[in-house]
């Protein structure tokens, strides 16, 4: 079965930000990235850390002592872990992060979608056509044209601003899909999904101005619920973008969901001496940000 974020190939798609590194006992991957100005490294995942055996995670991370200053991750909201697994693996930081809106695909679509969203989807389908691409790589250029618009509109930076090379590798992954909404034959909006371990992860979304006028997003979400209904157990629509908390996107996603899954931000210090030294050099010794020495960076 496809493993989405729980794969070496996905980690290697982010090679511009670090080296893919294995957690062999738990079956996960992370990015080992350099710390500027030092012959030191730390670890991170984006967007999630996904593991096959969460009980082995503590042992895996401990094996990196002496090679990492710290490790910061957001465990998969659909991961089969207990809170005790996270607290053992990340003794320095386990805090609530975002709530992810999710659809239980065992529930009929008509019962999942809110009345408002159903009306808007019906209206959108009168104007747009939606195609699902099980082999999305040939649609790379179409996607990039839409994503460039999203970069400008939402000021996407850092690791979230995937490059052409990153998207090319991601679209070639087993379990990668793309849904595309077209208006009079022209693609105006698209979503990328990565499917793994029974979960459809809403990986990226982009749209051009005409898409907003015709409500293309409503058609895309509705079609995705229909298409994946017999192919997975859940759709993870995600939460608010970045650190936004205005609630607008959450309200929209709630209308396609049966509930929420809580995600957590987790951190572990593997070299306390160097961690404190780097924090002092960055003038961030008192910050709550983790890792402190990267405060202000776009991770």
C-alpha positions in Angstrom: 0.0 0.0 0.0 1.2 3.6 -0.6 2.8 5.1 2.5 2.7 8.9 1.5 4.7 10.8 4.1 6.1 7.6 5.6 8.5 7.0 2.7 12.1 7.7 1.8 11.0 9.0 -1.6 8.8 11.7 0.0 11.6 12.8 2.3 14.0 12.9 -0.6 11.6 15.2 -2.5 12.6 17.9 0.1 16.4 17.5 -0.6 16.8 21.3 -0.9 16.2 21.6 2.8 18.1 18.7 4.2 19.2 15.1 3.8 16.6 12.3 4.2 17.4 10.4 7.4 15.9 7.1 8.6 14.2 6.1 11.8 14.5 2.4 11.0 12.9 0.7 14.0 9.8 2.9 13.9 9.7 3.1 10.1 9.7 6.9 9.7 11.9 9.5 7.9 12.9 13.0 8.7 15.2 15.8 7.2 18.6 16.2 8.7 19.4 19.8 8.0 22.5 22.0 8.6 22.6 24.7 11.1 24.0 27.9 9.4 27.4 28.9 10.5 28.2 25.7 12.4 29.2 22.1 11.6 26.1 21.0 13.3 22.7 19.6 12.3 19.2 19.2 13.5 16.1 17.4 12.4 12.6 18.2 11.2 9.7 16.8 9.3 7.2 18.5 6.9 4.3 18.3 7.2 4.2 15.2 9.4 6.2 12.5 11.0 4.6 9.2 10.0 5.7 5.9 11.6 4.8 2.2 11.4 5.7 1.5 15.0 5.4 4.5 17.3 6.6 2.5 20.3 10.0 2.3 18.8 10.4 6.0 18.1 12.1 6.8 21.4 14.9 4.3 20.6 15.2 5.6 17.1 15.6 9.2 18.1 18.1 8.3 20.9 20.3 6.6 18.3 20.8 10.1 16.7 22.4 11.5 19.9 25.8 13.1 19.0 24.6 13.7 15.4 21.7 16.0 16.0 21.3 19.1 18.3 17.5 18.7 18.3 14.5 17.2 16.5 11.2 19.0 15.9 8.2 17.2 14.4 4.4 17.2 14.1 3.3 13.5 14.4 0.7 12.3 11.9 -2.8 13.2 13.4 -3.8 9.7 12.2 -0.9 7.9 13.7 -1.6 4.9 15.9 0.3 6.2 18.9 -0.6 6.8 22.5 0.3 10.1 24.2 2.8 8.1 26.3 4.7 7.2 23.1 5.0 10.9 22.2 6.0 12.0 25.7 8.6 9.3 25.9 10.1 10.2 22.6 9.9 14.0 23.1 10.5 14.7 26.7 11.2 18.4 26.0 8.1 19.5 24.1 4.7 17.9 23.5 2.0 20.6 23.0 -1.3 20.8 21.1 -0.8 22.3 17.6 -3.5 22.4 15.0 -6.9 20.7 14.7 -7.2 18.9 11.5 -10.6 18.6 9.9 -11.3 15.1 8.6 -14.0 13.1 6.8 -14.8 9.5 7.8 -15.3 7.9 4.4 -17.5 5.2 5.8 -20.2 7.9 6.1 -22.2 8.6 2.9 -21.2 11.8 1.2 -24.6 13.3 1.5 -24.3 13.0 5.3 -20.8 14.5 5.4 -21.4 17.7 3.4 -23.1 20.6 5.0 -26.3 21.9 3.4 -24.6 25.1 2.5 -21.6 23.4 0.9 -23.9 21.0 -1.0 -25.8 23.9 -2.6 -22.5 25.7 -3.5 -21.1 22.5 -5.0 -24.2 22.0 -7.1 -23.9 25.6 -8.3 -20.2 25.2 -9.1 -20.8 22.0 -11.1 -23.0 23.9 -13.5 -19.9 25.9 -14.5 -16.8 23.7 -13.9 -15.7 20.2 -14.8 -13.5 18.2 -12.3 -11.1 15.5 -13.4 -9.2 13.1 -11.1 -5.7 12.2 -12.2 -4.3 8.9 -10.9 -1.1 9.6 -12.7 -0.6 13.3 -11.9 2.9 13.9 -13.1 1.9 14.8 -16.7 -0.1 17.7 -15.1 3.0 19.2 -13.5 3.1 22.3 -15.7 -0.6 23.0 -15.2 -0.1 22.6 -11.5 2.9 24.9 -11.3 1.1 27.7 -13.2 -1.7 27.6 -10.6 0.8 27.3 -7.7 2.7 30.4 -8.8 -0.5 32.3 -8.3 -0.9 30.8 -4.8 2.7 31.8 -3.9 1.9 35.4 -4.8 -1.5 35.5 -3.2 -0.6 33.9 0.1 3.1 34.9 0.3 4.2 31.2 0.6 7.7 30.9 1.8 10.2 28.4 3.2 9.7 24.7 2.9 6.0 25.2 2.0 7.1 26.8 -1.2 7.9 23.5 -2.9 10.1 23.8 -6.0 9.4 22.3 -9.4 11.8 19.5 -8.6 10.1 18.7 -5.3 6.6 18.6 -6.9 7.9 16.4 -9.7 9.1 13.8 -7.2 6.0 14.1 -5.2 3.6 13.6 -8.1 5.6 10.5 -9.1 5.0 8.9 -5.7 2.7 5.8 -5.4 -0.5 7.2 -4.0 -0.2 10.7 -5.5 -3.4 12.1 -7.0 -4.5 15.4 -8.5 -8.0 16.8 -8.9 -8.3 19.6 -11.4 -11.3 21.9 -11.9 -11.6 23.5 -15.4 -13.8 26.4 -16.6 -14.6 26.3 -20.3 -11.7 23.9 -20.8 -9.1 25.9 -18.9 -7.8 24.6 -15.5 -8.6 27.1 -12.8 -8.0 25.2 -9.6 -6.3 22.0 -8.5 -5.6 19.9 -5.4 -2.8 17.4 -4.8 -3.5 14.4 -2.5 -1.0 11.9 -1.1 -2.6 8.7 0.0 -1.0 6.4 2.6 -2.0 3.9 5.3 -5.7 4.4 4.5 -5.6 8.2 4.8 -6.0 10.8 2.0 -3.9 13.8 2.9 -4.8 17.1 1.3 -1.2 18.0 0.4 -1.5 21.2 -1.6 -4.1 23.5 -3.2 -3.9 26.3 -5.8 -6.4 28.4 -7.8 -6.5 31.3 -10.2 -8.9 34.3 -9.8 -11.7 32.8 -12.0 -11.9 29.8 -9.6 -13.1 31.9 -6.8 -15.8 33.5 -8.9 -17.4 30.2 -9.8 -16.8 28.4 -6.5 -14.4 25.8 -8.0 -13.2 24.7 -4.5 -16.7 23.4 -3.7 -16.7 21.2 -6.8 -13.2 19.9 -6.0 -14.0 19.0 -2.4 -17.3 17.3 -3.3 -15.7 15.3 -6.1 -12.8 14.2 -3.8 -15.3 12.8 -1.2 -17.0 10.8 -4.0 -13.8 9.5 -5.6 -12.0 8.4 -2.5 -15.1 7.0 -0.7 -14.2 3.4 -1.6 -10.4 3.9 -1.7 -9.5 5.0 1.8 -10.8 5.3 5.3 -10.3 9.0 6.0 -9.6 12.3 4.3 -7.4 14.7 6.3 -8.3 18.2 5.0 -5.8 19.8 7.3 -6.3 22.9 9.5 -5.7 26.6 9.2 -2.8 27.5 6.9 0.4 28.4 8.6 -0.3 29.9 12.0 -3.5 31.6 11.0 -6.3 31.5 13.5 -9.0 33.6 11.9 -11.3 30.6 11.5 -12.4 31.2 7.9 -10.6 28.2 6.5 -11.6 26.1 9.4 -15.3 27.0 8.9 -15.0 26.0 5.3 -13.3 22.7 6.0 -15.8 21.8 8.8 -18.5 21.7 6.1 -16.7 18.7 4.5 -15.9 16.9 7.7 -17.2 14.4 10.2 -14.9 15.6 13.0 -11.5 16.8 14.0 -8.1 15.2 14.9 -5.8 17.0 17.2 -2.2 17.4 16.1 0.8 18.0 18.4 4.1 19.8 18.1 6.9 17.8 19.6 10.6 18.5 20.2 13.6 16.8 21.7 17.0 18.2 22.6 19.8 15.8 21.9 22.7 18.0 22.7 21.8 20.4 25.5 25.1 22.2 25.7 25.1 23.1 22.0 21.4 23.8 22.1 21.9 26.4 24.8 24.9 27.9 23.1 23.1 28.3 19.8 20.2 29.9 21.6 22.5 32.5 23.2 24.1 33.3 19.9 20.7 33.8 18.3 19.6 36.0 21.2 16.7 33.7 21.8 17.4 32.0 25.1 14.1 33.1 26.6 11.8 32.2 23.6 9.2 29.5 23.7 9.9 28.7 20.0 11.5 25.3 19.4 14.2 25.0 18.5 15.1 28.4 20.1 18.0 29.1 17.8 15.8 29.0 14.7 13.3 31.6 16.0 12.2 33.8 13.1 13.1 31.4 10.4 10.5 30.1 7.9 10.7 26.4 8.5 
